[in-house]
């Protein structure tokens, strides 16, 4: 889990919107798409590894994965939320 103080300091690297911790339903849906081989990241590359959690942009269009407890806040690594 990400520290609340740190979360308040982070923002989307693309449009600087606020980020919030992803809901477990969102994580499950993303991981199902990854398992089915149909999930690409914003850069167009297939996402091969399931995510443990993530940070969702305020407009809920993208989720930034958290891997090994570290948020991956790179624009091309964002995963589109399509559900």
GROMACS elastic network, one bead per residue, 0.5 to 0.9 nm:
[ bonds ]
;  ai    aj funct       b0    kb
    1    21     6  0.86188   500
    1    53     6  0.79487   500
    1    66     6  0.89775   500
    1    69     6  0.69537   500
    2     5     6  0.86591   500
    2     6     6  0.71617   500
    2     7     6  0.67558   500
    2    21     6  0.80317   500
    2    66     6  0.88870   500
    2    69     6  0.72889   500
    2    70     6  0.82856   500
    2    71     6  0.84528   500
    3     6     6  0.53096   500
    3     7     6  0.62102   500
    3     8     6  0.88804   500
    4     8     6  0.63721   500
    4     9     6  0.89497   500
    5     8     6  0.53458   500
    5     9     6  0.68195   500
    6     9     6  0.52390   500
    6    10     6  0.65297   500
    7    10     6  0.52593   500
    7    11     6  0.80731   500
    7    18     6  0.88570   500
    7    19     6  0.71923   500
    7    20     6  0.73235   500
    7    21     6  0.83376   500
    7    55     6  0.89047   500
    8    11     6  0.79425   500
    8    18     6  0.79521   500
    8    19     6  0.80214   500
    8    20     6  0.87786   500
    9    18     6  0.89398   500
   10    13     6  0.87387   500
   10    16     6  0.86392   500
   10    18     6  0.72138   500
   10    19     6  0.67683   500
   10    73     6  0.89960   500
   11    14     6  0.86604   500
   11    15     6  0.82345   500
   11    16     6  0.50812   500
   11    17     6  0.55793   500
   11    19     6  0.55248   500
   11    57     6  0.79714   500
   11    73     6  0.86149   500
   12    15     6  0.58035   500
   12    17     6  0.52402   500
   12    18     6  0.64340   500
   12    19     6  0.64233   500
   12    56     6  0.86971   500
   12    57     6  0.63370   500
   12    58     6  0.86909   500
   12    64     6  0.85688   500
   12    73     6  0.71889   500
   12    74     6  0.87814   500
   12    75     6  0.82012   500
   13    16     6  0.56466   500
   13    17     6  0.82175   500
   13    73     6  0.64788   500
   13    74     6  0.67669   500
   13    75     6  0.62869   500
   14    17     6  0.81192   500
   14    74     6  0.84537   500
   14    75     6  0.60674   500
   16    19     6  0.87582   500
   16    57     6  0.88567   500
   17    57     6  0.62936   500
   17    58     6  0.59427   500
   17    59     6  0.78875   500
   18    56     6  0.84476   500
   18    57     6  0.61387   500
   18    58     6  0.54237   500
   18    59     6  0.88159   500
   19    22     6  0.89351   500
   19    55     6  0.57533   500
   19    56     6  0.53834   500
   19    58     6  0.57371   500
   19    63     6  0.88579   500
   19    64     6  0.89670   500
   20    23     6  0.89627   500
   20    54     6  0.84296   500
   20    55     6  0.53227   500
   20    56     6  0.52767   500
   20    57     6  0.66522   500
   20    58     6  0.69755   500
   21    53     6  0.77518   500
   21    54     6  0.61142   500
   21    56     6  0.61103   500
   22    25     6  0.81801   500
   22    26     6  0.63049   500
   22    27     6  0.67350   500
   22    53     6  0.65939   500
   22    54     6  0.52997   500
   22    55     6  0.52821   500
   22    56     6  0.54251   500
   22    63     6  0.74179   500
   23    26     6  0.53301   500
   23    27     6  0.65734   500
   23    28     6  0.88344   500
   23    53     6  0.84369   500
   23    54     6  0.85236   500
   23    56     6  0.86617   500
   24    27     6  0.50024   500
   24    28     6  0.60857   500
   24    29     6  0.86004   500
   24    53     6  0.77952   500
   25    28     6  0.51095   500
   25    29     6  0.62077   500
   25    30     6  0.86732   500
   26    29     6  0.52017   500
   26    30     6  0.62316   500
   26    31     6  0.85904   500
   26    54     6  0.89600   500
   26    63     6  0.88000   500
   26    81     6  0.79631   500
   26    83     6  0.85009   500
   27    30     6  0.51959   500
   27    31     6  0.60849   500
   27    32     6  0.86007   500
   27    50     6  0.88370   500
   27    51     6  0.71087   500
   27    52     6  0.75342   500
   27    53     6  0.62108   500
   27    54     6  0.72998   500
   27    63     6  0.89950   500
   28    31     6  0.50894   500
   28    32     6  0.61188   500
   28    33     6  0.86730   500
   28    51     6  0.89788   500
   29    32     6  0.51443   500
   29    33     6  0.63574   500
   29    34     6  0.86922   500
   29    81     6  0.88604   500
   29    83     6  0.78982   500
   30    33     6  0.51778   500
   30    34     6  0.62311   500
   30    35     6  0.86862   500
   30    39     6  0.73292   500
   30    50     6  0.78824   500
   30    51     6  0.79622   500
   30    79     6  0.82163   500
   30    80     6  0.89420   500
   30    81     6  0.76028   500
   30    82     6  0.88431   500
   31    35     6  0.60740   500
   31    36     6  0.85157   500
   31    39     6  0.85420   500
   31    49     6  0.82989   500
   31    50     6  0.52712   500
   31    51     6  0.66457   500
   31    52     6  0.89450   500
   32    35     6  0.50399   500
   32    36     6  0.61517   500
   32    37     6  0.86069   500
   32    38     6  0.89069   500
   32    39     6  0.87775   500
   32    50     6  0.85184   500
   33    36     6  0.50146   500
   33    37     6  0.61695   500
   33    38     6  0.53559   500
   33    39     6  0.52394   500
   34    37     6  0.50312   500
   34    38     6  0.60488   500
   34    39     6  0.50885   500
   34    40     6  0.81629   500
   34    46     6  0.81327   500
   34    47     6  0.61206   500
   34    48     6  0.60810   500
   34    49     6  0.70279   500
   34    50     6  0.63678   500
   35    38     6  0.78266   500
   35    39     6  0.84131   500
   35    48     6  0.77550   500
   35    49     6  0.83582   500
   35    50     6  0.75691   500
   36    39     6  0.78227   500
   37    40     6  0.84661   500
   37    46     6  0.74333   500
   37    47     6  0.78097   500
   37    48     6  0.74009   500
   38    46     6  0.74001   500
   38    47     6  0.82766   500
   39    45     6  0.85083   500
   39    46     6  0.58561   500
   39    47     6  0.56881   500
   39    48     6  0.80890   500
   39    79     6  0.78268   500
   39    80     6  0.84064   500
   40    43     6  0.76649   500
   40    44     6  0.54584   500
   40    45     6  0.52000   500
   40    47     6  0.52710   500
   40    48     6  0.86722   500
   40    79     6  0.68091   500
   40    80     6  0.77668   500
   41    44     6  0.53305   500
   41    45     6  0.55565   500
   41    46     6  0.62680   500
   41    47     6  0.61380   500
   41    76     6  0.64921   500
   41    77     6  0.55016   500
   41    78     6  0.56384   500
   41    80     6  0.65431   500
   42    45     6  0.75011   500
   42    62     6  0.84318   500
   42    75     6  0.70816   500
   42    77     6  0.60197   500
   42    78     6  0.54072   500
   42    79     6  0.57638   500
   42    80     6  0.64182   500
   43    46     6  0.89116   500
   43    75     6  0.77688   500
   43    77     6  0.64967   500
   43    78     6  0.78990   500
   43    79     6  0.88739   500
   44    76     6  0.78521   500
   45    76     6  0.87144   500
   45    77     6  0.86193   500
   47    50     6  0.77901   500
   47    77     6  0.87968   500
   47    79     6  0.82832   500
   51    54     6  0.72089   500
   51    65     6  0.60502   500
   51    66     6  0.66284   500
   51    67     6  0.65415   500
   52    65     6  0.76660   500
   52    66     6  0.64295   500
   52    67     6  0.65508   500
   52    68     6  0.79671   500
   52    69     6  0.83883   500
   53    64     6  0.86946   500
   53    65     6  0.61854   500
   53    66     6  0.53366   500
   53    67     6  0.75678   500
   53    69     6  0.85673   500
   53    71     6  0.89656   500
   54    63     6  0.59907   500
   54    64     6  0.53300   500
   54    67     6  0.82813   500
   54    71     6  0.71270   500
   54    72     6  0.86409   500
   55    62     6  0.84123   500
   55    63     6  0.53901   500
   55    64     6  0.50402   500
   55    65     6  0.64630   500
   55    66     6  0.72424   500
   55    71     6  0.74430   500
   55    73     6  0.89159   500
   56    59     6  0.80803   500
   56    60     6  0.58391   500
   56    61     6  0.76731   500
   56    62     6  0.59226   500
   56    64     6  0.63047   500
   56    65     6  0.87581   500
   56    81     6  0.89414   500
   57    60     6  0.51334   500
   57    61     6  0.65411   500
   57    62     6  0.57411   500
   57    63     6  0.62814   500
   57    64     6  0.79158   500
   58    61     6  0.79581   500
   58    62     6  0.87689   500
   59    62     6  0.79436   500
   60    63     6  0.73953   500
   60    80     6  0.87770   500
   60    81     6  0.69713   500
   61    79     6  0.84492   500
   61    80     6  0.58619   500
   61    81     6  0.52939   500
   61    82     6  0.76127   500
   62    78     6  0.58495   500
   62    79     6  0.53465   500
   62    81     6  0.53143   500
   62    82     6  0.87398   500
   63    77     6  0.89360   500
   63    78     6  0.55834   500
   63    79     6  0.51624   500
   63    80     6  0.64689   500
   63    81     6  0.67069   500
   64    71     6  0.67890   500
   64    72     6  0.59745   500
   64    73     6  0.60504   500
   64    74     6  0.77880   500
   64    75     6  0.84272   500
   64    77     6  0.68817   500
   64    79     6  0.62960   500
   64    80     6  0.89984   500
   65    70     6  0.83606   500
   65    71     6  0.60044   500
   65    72     6  0.56605   500
   65    73     6  0.78547   500
   65    77     6  0.77650   500
   65    78     6  0.70494   500
   65    79     6  0.75624   500
   66    69     6  0.57610   500
   66    70     6  0.52079   500
   66    72     6  0.58853   500
   66    73     6  0.87774   500
   67    70     6  0.52903   500
   67    71     6  0.64253   500
   67    72     6  0.70826   500
   68    71     6  0.84668   500
   72    75     6  0.89048   500
   72    77     6  0.70753   500
   72    78     6  0.80424   500
   73    76     6  0.88372   500
   73    77     6  0.73111   500
   73    78     6  0.74308   500
   74    77     6  0.52938   500
   74    78     6  0.66562   500
   75    78     6  0.55732   500
   76    79     6  0.82129   500
